[in-house]
């Protein structure tokens, strides 16, 4: 299984150690958000760029890992497999919900 988290952490470590930084990411924000990020970075003994990069990579790793990997013990895996193998059942209430016009339309 491809470990996205490990891959992103390796990229971050390589970049911070030796790799030349040639790409730029620009963001716009409000003064209040900028101040908050500066305070958080300072509390972490980092500059804002380092803080955003570290936490952005962590969030990216978690987001991607949650899309490709989930872990179940043997009992839950078996129940999951059985649920997938079960024949479909007609669900009239769900069908009605999905076919009737929305109250927001």
Backbone as JSON Lines, residues from 0, in Angstrom:
{"i":0,"aa":"X","n":[0.85,-1.19,0.0],"ca":[0.0,0.0,0.0],"c":[0.89,1.24,0.0]}
{"i":1,"aa":"X","n":[0.57,2.19,-0.79],"ca":[1.29,3.46,-0.91],"c":[1.06,4.29,0.34]}
{"i":2,"aa":"X","n":[2.11,4.65,1.03],"ca":[1.99,5.41,2.27],"c":[2.17,6.89,1.98]}
{"i":3,"aa":"X","n":[1.08,7.6,1.76],"ca":[1.11,9.01,1.41],"c":[1.76,9.83,2.51]}
{"i":4,"aa":"X","n":[1.42,9.55,3.75],"ca":[1.97,10.31,4.87],"c":[3.48,10.22,4.93]}
{"i":5,"aa":"X","n":[4.0,9.01,4.79],"ca":[5.44,8.83,4.82],"c":[6.08,9.54,3.64]}
{"i":6,"aa":"X","n":[5.44,9.47,2.48],"ca":[5.97,10.13,1.28],"c":[6.05,11.64,1.48]}
{"i":7,"aa":"X","n":[4.98,12.24,1.99],"ca":[4.97,13.69,2.19],"c":[5.96,14.1,3.27]}
{"i":8,"aa":"X","n":[6.09,13.32,4.33],"ca":[7.07,13.63,5.36],"c":[8.48,13.55,4.8]}
{"i":9,"aa":"X","n":[8.74,12.57,3.93],"ca":[10.05,12.45,3.3],"c":[10.33,13.66,2.42]}
{"i":10,"aa":"X","n":[9.33,14.1,1.65],"ca":[9.49,15.28,0.8],"c":[9.83,16.49,1.66]}
{"i":11,"aa":"X","n":[9.12,16.67,2.76],"ca":[9.36,17.81,3.64],"c":[10.77,17.79,4.21]}
{"i":12,"aa":"X","n":[11.22,16.62,4.68],"ca":[12.56,16.5,5.25],"c":[13.62,16.76,4.19]}
{"i":13,"aa":"X","n":[13.44,16.21,2.97],"ca":[14.4,16.43,1.9],"c":[14.49,17.91,1.57]}
{"i":14,"aa":"X","n":[13.35,18.58,1.48],"ca":[13.33,19.98,1.12],"c":[14.03,20.81,2.18]}
{"i":15,"aa":"X","n":[13.76,20.53,3.44],"ca":[14.32,21.34,4.49],"c":[15.82,21.09,4.66]}
{"i":16,"aa":"X","n":[16.31,19.95,4.19],"ca":[17.72,19.63,4.37],"c":[18.59,20.09,3.2]}
{"i":17,"aa":"X","n":[18.2,19.77,1.96],"ca":[19.14,20.0,0.88],"c":[18.52,20.54,-0.41]}
{"i":18,"aa":"X","n":[17.28,20.24,-0.66],"ca":[16.68,20.57,-1.94],"c":[16.44,22.06,-2.08]}
{"i":19,"aa":"X","n":[16.75,22.59,-3.26],"ca":[16.52,23.99,-3.55],"c":[15.03,24.29,-3.64]}
{"i":20,"aa":"X","n":[14.63,25.38,-3.06],"ca":[13.22,25.78,-3.1],"c":[13.02,26.68,-4.3]}
{"i":21,"aa":"X","n":[12.36,26.15,-5.32],"ca":[12.18,26.92,-6.55],"c":[10.72,27.28,-6.82]}
{"i":22,"aa":"X","n":[9.79,26.7,-6.09],"ca":[8.38,26.96,-6.32],"c":[7.84,27.88,-5.22]}
{"i":23,"aa":"X","n":[6.85,28.67,-5.59],"ca":[6.28,29.64,-4.66],"c":[4.77,29.44,-4.58]}
{"i":24,"aa":"X","n":[4.23,29.6,-3.38],"ca":[2.79,29.56,-3.16],"c":[2.42,30.88,-2.49]}
{"i":25,"aa":"X","n":[1.51,31.6,-3.11],"ca":[1.06,32.88,-2.55],"c":[-0.38,32.73,-2.07]}
{"i":26,"aa":"X","n":[-0.67,33.32,-0.93],"ca":[-2.04,33.33,-0.43],"c":[-2.4,34.73,0.02]}
{"i":27,"aa":"X","n":[-3.68,35.04,-0.06],"ca":[-4.19,36.32,0.45],"c":[-5.07,36.0,1.65]}
{"i":28,"aa":"X","n":[-5.01,36.88,2.64],"ca":[-5.79,36.67,3.85],"c":[-6.09,38.0,4.51]}
{"i":29,"aa":"X","n":[-6.9,37.96,5.51],"ca":[-7.22,39.18,6.26],"c":[-6.11,39.47,7.26]}
{"i":30,"aa":"X","n":[-6.02,40.7,7.72],"ca":[-5.01,41.03,8.75],"c":[-5.16,40.18,10.02]}
{"i":31,"aa":"X","n":[-6.39,39.89,10.41],"ca":[-6.61,39.1,11.62],"c":[-6.07,37.68,11.45]}
{"i":32,"aa":"X","n":[-6.3,37.08,10.3],"ca":[-5.79,35.72,10.05],"c":[-4.27,35.74,9.98]}
{"i":33,"aa":"X","n":[-3.71,36.74,9.34],"ca":[-2.26,36.85,9.25],"c":[-1.65,36.95,10.65]}
{"i":34,"aa":"X","n":[-2.25,37.77,11.5],"ca":[-1.74,37.93,12.86],"c":[-1.82,36.61,13.63]}
{"i":35,"aa":"X","n":[-2.93,35.9,13.48],"ca":[-3.09,34.61,14.14],"c":[-2.01,33.62,13.68]}
{"i":36,"aa":"X","n":[-1.77,33.57,12.38],"ca":[-0.73,32.67,11.85],"c":[0.65,33.07,12.35]}
{"i":37,"aa":"X","n":[0.91,34.36,12.43],"ca":[2.19,34.83,12.94],"c":[2.37,34.44,14.41]}
{"i":38,"aa":"X","n":[1.31,34.57,15.19],"ca":[1.38,34.19,16.6],"c":[1.61,32.69,16.76]}
{"i":39,"aa":"X","n":[0.9,31.91,15.98],"ca":[1.06,30.44,16.06],"c":[2.46,30.04,15.62]}
{"i":40,"aa":"X","n":[2.96,30.66,14.55],"ca":[4.31,30.35,14.08],"c":[5.34,30.72,15.14]}
{"i":41,"aa":"X","n":[5.18,31.89,15.73],"ca":[6.1,32.33,16.77],"c":[6.08,31.38,17.96]}
{"i":42,"aa":"X","n":[4.89,30.94,18.37],"ca":[4.78,30.0,19.49],"c":[5.44,28.67,19.17]}
{"i":43,"aa":"X","n":[5.54,28.34,17.88],"ca":[6.18,27.09,17.43],"c":[7.65,27.28,17.1]}
{"i":44,"aa":"X","n":[8.15,28.5,17.34],"ca":[9.55,28.83,17.03],"c":[9.86,28.65,15.55]}
{"i":45,"aa":"X","n":[8.93,29.08,14.72],"ca":[9.07,28.99,13.26],"c":[8.65,30.31,12.65]}
{"i":46,"aa":"X","n":[9.05,30.53,11.4],"ca":[8.48,31.67,10.68],"c":[7.17,31.19,10.05]}
{"i":47,"aa":"X","n":[6.4,32.13,9.52],"ca":[5.08,31.79,9.0],"c":[5.19,30.78,7.85]}
{"i":48,"aa":"X","n":[6.16,30.94,6.97],"ca":[6.32,30.0,5.86],"c":[6.58,28.58,6.36]}
{"i":49,"aa":"X","n":[7.49,28.45,7.31],"ca":[7.8,27.12,7.86],"c":[6.56,26.52,8.53]}
{"i":50,"aa":"X","n":[5.85,27.36,9.29],"ca":[4.65,26.9,9.99],"c":[3.6,26.41,9.01]}
{"i":51,"aa":"X","n":[3.32,27.23,7.98],"ca":[2.3,26.85,7.0],"c":[2.71,25.61,6.21]}
{"i":52,"aa":"X","n":[3.97,25.53,5.84],"ca":[4.44,24.37,5.08],"c":[4.32,23.09,5.91]}
{"i":53,"aa":"X","n":[4.78,23.14,7.15],"ca":[4.7,21.95,8.01],"c":[3.26,21.5,8.21]}
{"i":54,"aa":"X","n":[2.4,22.44,8.58],"ca":[1.02,22.07,8.86],"c":[0.23,21.77,7.58]}
{"i":55,"aa":"X","n":[0.59,22.43,6.5],"ca":[-0.05,22.13,5.22],"c":[0.29,20.73,4.74]}
{"i":56,"aa":"X","n":[1.55,20.32,4.92],"ca":[1.94,18.97,4.53],"c":[1.28,17.92,5.41]}
{"i":57,"aa":"X","n":[1.15,18.22,6.69],"ca":[0.46,17.3,7.59],"c":[-1.0,17.14,7.17]}
{"i":58,"aa":"X","n":[-1.67,18.26,6.9],"ca":[-3.07,18.21,6.48],"c":[-3.21,17.49,5.13]}
{"i":59,"aa":"X","n":[-2.29,17.75,4.21],"ca":[-2.33,17.08,2.9],"c":[-2.16,15.57,3.07]}
{"i":60,"aa":"X","n":[-1.23,15.18,3.93],"ca":[-1.0,13.76,4.18],"c":[-2.24,13.1,4.75]}
{"i":61,"aa":"X","n":[-2.86,13.72,5.75],"ca":[-4.06,13.15,6.35],"c":[-5.21,13.09,5.36]}
{"i":62,"aa":"X","n":[-5.38,14.13,4.57],"ca":[-6.45,14.17,3.59],"c":[-6.29,13.05,2.56]}
{"i":63,"aa":"X","n":[-5.09,12.9,2.04],"ca":[-4.86,11.88,1.03],"c":[-4.89,10.47,1.61]}
{"i":64,"aa":"X","n":[-4.34,10.3,2.8],"ca":[-4.36,8.99,3.43],"c":[-5.78,8.56,3.72]}
{"i":65,"aa":"X","n":[-6.62,9.48,4.18],"ca":[-8.01,9.14,4.47],"c":[-8.78,8.76,3.22]}
{"i":66,"aa":"X","n":[-8.3,9.13,2.05],"ca":[-8.97,8.79,0.81],"c":[-8.54,7.43,0.27]}
{"i":67,"aa":"X","n":[-7.38,6.95,0.68],"ca":[-6.88,5.71,0.09],"c":[-6.7,4.58,1.1]}
{"i":68,"aa":"X","n":[-6.81,4.86,2.39],"ca":[-6.49,3.84,3.38],"c":[-7.46,3.91,4.55]}
{"i":69,"aa":"X","n":[-8.02,2.79,4.91],"ca":[-8.71,2.7,6.18],"c":[-8.36,1.35,6.78]}
{"i":70,"aa":"X","n":[-8.28,1.31,8.09],"ca":[-7.79,0.12,8.77],"c":[-8.92,-0.46,9.62]}
{"i":71,"aa":"X","n":[-9.12,-1.78,9.47],"ca":[-10.13,-2.5,10.25],"c":[-9.5,-3.73,10.85]}
{"i":72,"aa":"X","n":[-9.94,-4.08,12.06],"ca":[-9.49,-5.36,12.62],"c":[-10.19,-6.48,11.86]}
{"i":73,"aa":"X","n":[-9.8,-7.72,12.14],"ca":[-10.33,-8.88,11.38],"c":[-11.86,-8.97,11.45]}
{"i":74,"aa":"X","n":[-12.41,-8.73,12.64],"ca":[-13.87,-8.85,12.81],"c":[-14.6,-7.78,12.0]}
{"i":75,"aa":"X","n":[-14.12,-6.55,12.06],"ca":[-14.78,-5.47,11.31],"c":[-14.56,-5.64,9.8]}
{"i":76,"aa":"X","n":[-13.39,-6.16,9.41],"ca":[-13.14,-6.4,7.99],"c":[-14.12,-7.44,7.46]}
{"i":77,"aa":"X","n":[-14.35,-8.49,8.23],"ca":[-15.29,-9.54,7.82],"c":[-16.7,-8.97,7.68]}
{"i":78,"aa":"X","n":[-17.12,-8.14,8.66],"ca":[-18.45,-7.53,8.6],"c":[-18.55,-6.6,7.38]}
{"i":79,"aa":"X","n":[-17.48,-5.89,7.08],"ca":[-17.45,-5.01,5.91],"c":[-17.6,-5.82,4.63]}
{"i":80,"aa":"X","n":[-16.86,-6.92,4.53],"ca":[-16.94,-7.79,3.35],"c":[-18.34,-8.36,3.19]}
{"i":81,"aa":"X","n":[-18.95,-8.78,4.29],"ca":[-20.3,-9.33,4.24],"c":[-21.3,-8.27,3.78]}
{"i":82,"aa":"X","n":[-21.14,-7.05,4.25],"ca":[-22.04,-5.98,3.83],"c":[-21.89,-5.71,2.34]}
{"i":83,"aa":"X","n":[-20.67,-5.76,1.83],"ca":[-20.46,-5.55,0.39],"c":[-21.06,-6.68,-0.44]}
{"i":84,"aa":"X","n":[-21.02,-7.9,0.09],"ca":[-21.51,-9.06,-0.65],"c":[-23.02,-9.24,-0.58]}
{"i":85,"aa":"X","n":[-23.67,-8.57,0.39],"ca":[-25.12,-8.71,0.55],"c":[-25.85,-8.17,-0.67]}
{"i":86,"aa":"X","n":[-26.93,-8.83,-1.07],"ca":[-27.72,-8.3,-2.19],"c":[-28.35,-6.95,-1.8]}
{"i":87,"aa":"X","n":[-28.56,-6.15,-2.79],"ca":[-29.17,-4.84,-2.51],"c":[-30.61,-5.02,-2.08]}
{"i":88,"aa":"X","n":[-31.1,-4.06,-1.31],"ca":[-32.48,-4.09,-0.85],"c":[-33.17,-2.82,-1.33]}
{"i":89,"aa":"X","n":[-34.43,-2.97,-1.67],"ca":[-35.22,-1.81,-2.07],"c":[-35.46,-0.94,-0.84]}
{"i":90,"aa":"X","n":[-35.19,0.34,-0.98],"ca":[-35.38,1.29,0.11],"c":[-36.31,2.4,-0.39]}
{"i":91,"aa":"X","n":[-37.62,2.2,-0.27],"ca":[-38.59,3.15,-0.82],"c":[-38.46,4.56,-0.26]}
{"i":92,"aa":"X","n":[-38.18,4.69,1.03],"ca":[-38.03,6.03,1.61],"c":[-36.83,6.76,1.04]}
{"i":93,"aa":"X","n":[-35.74,6.04,0.87],"ca":[-34.55,6.65,0.28],"c":[-34.81,7.04,-1.17]}
{"i":94,"aa":"X","n":[-35.48,6.15,-1.91],"ca":[-35.81,6.44,-3.31],"c":[-36.68,7.69,-3.4]}
{"i":95,"aa":"X","n":[-37.66,7.8,-2.53],"ca":[-38.54,8.97,-2.52],"c":[-37.74,10.23,-2.19]}
{"i":96,"aa":"X","n":[-36.87,10.14,-1.21],"ca":[-36.05,11.28,-0.81],"c":[-35.2,11.78,-1.98]}
{"i":97,"aa":"X","n":[-34.64,10.85,-2.72],"ca":[-33.74,11.23,-3.81],"c":[-34.45,11.62,-5.09]}
{"i":98,"aa":"X","n":[-35.72,11.31,-5.22],"ca":[-36.44,11.63,-6.46],"c":[-37.39,12.81,-6.32]}
{"i":99,"aa":"X","n":[-37.79,13.13,-5.11],"ca":[-38.69,14.29,-4.92],"c":[-37.9,15.58,-5.02]}
{"i":100,"aa":"X","n":[-38.58,16.65,-5.47],"ca":[-37.89,17.94,-5.52],"c":[-37.43,18.38,-4.12]}
{"i":101,"aa":"X","n":[-36.32,19.04,-4.07],"ca":[-35.77,19.51,-2.81],"c":[-36.57,20.68,-2.27]}
{"i":102,"aa":"X","n":[-36.63,20.84,-0.98],"ca":[-37.29,22.0,-0.38],"c":[-36.49,23.27,-0.65]}
{"i":103,"aa":"X","n":[-35.23,23.14,-1.08],"ca":[-34.38,24.29,-1.34],"c":[-34.48,24.78,-2.79]}
{"i":104,"aa":"X","n":[-35.25,24.09,-3.6],"ca":[-35.36,24.49,-5.02],"c":[-36.46,25.5,-5.21]}
